Amino acid sequence: MKNPFVAQTLQIAAAACGGLVFHLLGIPAAWLSGAVIGTVVWGALGYGVRLSRPIVEAAMVISGVVMGASITPQAMAAIGSYPLSILLLCIAVPAITAASALFLMKVYGWNRDDAVLASVPGALTAVLAVAVSRDAGVARIAVVQSFRLLVLIAVLPFVVSLTTGGGGERLVGQGIPVATPAAFAAMVAAGLAVGLAFERLRVAAPLLLGATVGSAVLHVTDITPGAVPPVIATLGFVVIGVFIGERFSTLDRTALRSLAPAAIGSFAVGMAIAIAFALLAVLLVDIGLGEAMVAFAPGGVEAMIILALVLGIDPLYVGVHHVVRFLGIGLALPFLFRGPGKRASTEASRKGKH
């Protein structure tokens, strides 16, 4: 049996190699998207393992601190332009879900529960919890959801860079003095404290968002000026890439092959609608196309916020939208699936026969 620490270290190293290759090739969001691909390849070779919770949580805190350091008073002043954009998001999410679900039902004959749960844009943990409770097709739901996230991380950076004329990945801390060790320690402590508070309140992605808020407050008030040391920030992005990639690399290979057409089609339908709403947001709200595309993209909270950061676009705008989407989905799922699932219905019918 492999030593867990060695196995995880080797996986992180493989992910870092993927990030380095992407970085040398000038690929946007290199350390994040390259780490995801590196992890998937590592898993395909049979070496994939699950990262321990403390490692993932440490990476979440570090990444949140980096994001918070990029939030300026000018960015905070822009929040006033968000309400209309959030209203568009509240229309886009059910539209994406309905269209993708209808595609899976009509083209591939999926039942309503599986199609809707596979089409919900993000909130994978909540989606799979509902799927298990209703005895839905957990494997194929996970495949479609994981495929969507993988493609967004691997492809969206290129799309954003092309549409916005970006020149590649933003260098973390570029043009900003590196924070002193004491200031960095204060950022981490504040971020961890707020993150733990968010966790008790059951906020989505509590450590990531809590660290973002804690670091942002310290930077907006100029208590801890300076950027996170680039090496530490980059390592945080690599570990998050591993966390994202391992969800995909541990899925059943046979299921991946058989469900690929449905996953690709569902993603295409949902992404087309997301792009349409992003373009509408650009027209109606004073926001750039890059921010709008990442904010309306049907991906996970952590992945999309971090992607915004490494692409050099406003993480506050993106974060607000994805948190609203996550909370909205969490509130809507219980109402969408109020009746008994297949498992409960089967048990009830059996009891009726006796």
BELSUL-V798875 format. One record per backbone hydrogen bond with DSSP energy under -1.0 kcal/mol. CO is the residue of the C=O (numbers start at 1). NH is the residue of the N-H. If there is no record, write none. Layout:
co=CO nh=NH
co=CO nh=NH
This chain:
co=3 nh=7
co=4 nh=8
co=5 nh=9
co=6 nh=10
co=7 nh=11
co=8 nh=12
co=9 nh=13
co=10 nh=14
co=11 nh=15
co=12 nh=16
co=13 nh=17
co=14 nh=18
co=15 nh=19
co=16 nh=20
co=17 nh=21
co=18 nh=22
co=19 nh=23
co=20 nh=24
co=21 nh=25
co=22 nh=27
co=23 nh=26
co=29 nh=33
co=30 nh=34
co=32 nh=36
co=33 nh=37
co=34 nh=38
co=35 nh=39
co=36 nh=40
co=37 nh=41
co=38 nh=42
co=39 nh=43
co=40 nh=44
co=41 nh=45
co=42 nh=47
co=43 nh=46
co=52 nh=56
co=53 nh=57
co=54 nh=58
co=55 nh=59
co=56 nh=60
co=57 nh=61
co=58 nh=62
co=59 nh=63
co=60 nh=64
co=61 nh=65
co=62 nh=66
co=63 nh=67
co=64 nh=68
co=65 nh=69
co=67 nh=70
co=68 nh=71
co=72 nh=76
co=73 nh=77
co=76 nh=79
co=78 nh=81
co=79 nh=82
co=82 nh=86
co=83 nh=87
co=84 nh=88
co=85 nh=89
co=86 nh=90
co=87 nh=91
co=88 nh=92
co=89 nh=93
co=91 nh=95
co=92 nh=96
co=93 nh=97
co=94 nh=98
co=95 nh=99
co=96 nh=100
co=97 nh=101
co=98 nh=102
co=99 nh=103
co=100 nh=104
co=101 nh=105
co=102 nh=106
co=103 nh=107
co=104 nh=110
co=111 nh=115
co=112 nh=116
co=113 nh=117
co=114 nh=118
co=115 nh=119
co=116 nh=120
co=120 nh=122
co=123 nh=127
co=124 nh=128
co=125 nh=129
co=126 nh=130
co=127 nh=131
co=128 nh=132
co=129 nh=133
co=130 nh=134
co=131 nh=136
co=132 nh=135
co=134 nh=342
co=136 nh=138
co=137 nh=141
co=138 nh=142
co=139 nh=143
co=140 nh=144
co=141 nh=145
co=142 nh=146
co=143 nh=147
co=144 nh=148
co=145 nh=149
co=146 nh=150
co=147 nh=151
co=148 nh=152
co=149 nh=153
co=150 nh=154
co=151 nh=155
co=152 nh=156
co=155 nh=159
co=156 nh=160
co=157 nh=161
co=158 nh=162
co=159 nh=163
co=160 nh=164
co=161 nh=166
co=171 nh=174
co=173 nh=176
co=177 nh=227
co=180 nh=184
co=181 nh=185
co=182 nh=186
co=183 nh=187
co=184 nh=188
co=185 nh=189
co=186 nh=190
co=187 nh=191
co=188 nh=192
co=189 nh=193
co=190 nh=194
co=191 nh=195
co=192 nh=196
co=193 nh=197
co=194 nh=198
co=195 nh=199
co=196 nh=200
co=197 nh=201
co=198 nh=203
co=199 nh=202
co=205 nh=209
co=206 nh=210
co=207 nh=211
co=208 nh=212
co=209 nh=213
co=210 nh=214
co=211 nh=215
co=212 nh=216
co=213 nh=217
co=214 nh=218
co=215 nh=219
co=216 nh=220
co=217 nh=221
co=218 nh=223
co=218 nh=224
co=227 nh=179
co=229 nh=233
co=230 nh=234
co=231 nh=235
co=232 nh=236
co=233 nh=237
co=234 nh=238
co=235 nh=239
co=236 nh=240
co=237 nh=241
co=238 nh=242
co=239 nh=243
co=240 nh=244
co=241 nh=245
co=242 nh=246
co=245 nh=249
co=246 nh=250
co=248 nh=251
co=252 nh=256
co=253 nh=257
co=254 nh=258
co=255 nh=259
co=259 nh=263
co=260 nh=264
co=261 nh=265
co=262 nh=266
co=263 nh=267
co=264 nh=268
co=265 nh=269
co=266 nh=270
co=267 nh=271
co=268 nh=272
co=269 nh=273
co=270 nh=274
co=271 nh=275
co=272 nh=276
co=273 nh=277
co=274 nh=278
co=275 nh=279
co=276 nh=280
co=277 nh=281
co=278 nh=282
co=279 nh=283
co=280 nh=284
co=281 nh=285
co=285 nh=287
co=288 nh=292
co=289 nh=293
co=290 nh=294
co=291 nh=295
co=292 nh=296
co=297 nh=299
co=300 nh=304
co=301 nh=305
co=302 nh=306
co=303 nh=307
co=304 nh=308
co=305 nh=309
co=306 nh=310
co=307 nh=311
co=308 nh=313
co=309 nh=312
co=310 nh=170
co=314 nh=318
co=315 nh=319
co=316 nh=320
co=317 nh=321
co=318 nh=322
co=319 nh=323
co=320 nh=324
co=321 nh=325
co=322 nh=326
co=323 nh=327
co=324 nh=328
co=325 nh=329
co=326 nh=330
co=327 nh=331
co=328 nh=332
co=329 nh=333
co=332 nh=336
co=333 nh=337
co=341 nh=345
co=342 nh=346
co=343 nh=347
co=344 nh=348
co=345 nh=349
co=346 nh=350
co=347 nh=351
co=348 nh=352
